Amino acid sequence: MSALTFRRLLVWGVSMALGFAIAAVFVTAILPWMGPHNGHAISIPVYGYQYFFWTAFPIGLIFVTWLDYFMDTRILPD
């Protein structure tokens, strides 16, 4: 495995982990204060797994964009 392939896998892994972690914090801690739950915590199963995925995946793609730039992995075309 080349160094570039390893860096690309590292970018995808770290980005998706950060995206899912931030989405989990958002869904369980921040979203209840914005919605009709009036501060009562909701869980990811109550929120819905598919909704959680479609919340977390785009956040992970934001991290892919920035880590691609800083680690020079050339995932995105110049």
Summary of the structure (lengths in Angstrom):
residues: 78
radius of gyration: 15.6
end to end distance: 23.6
largest distance: 50.8
contacts: 201
relative contact order: 0.20
helix: 76%
strand: 0%
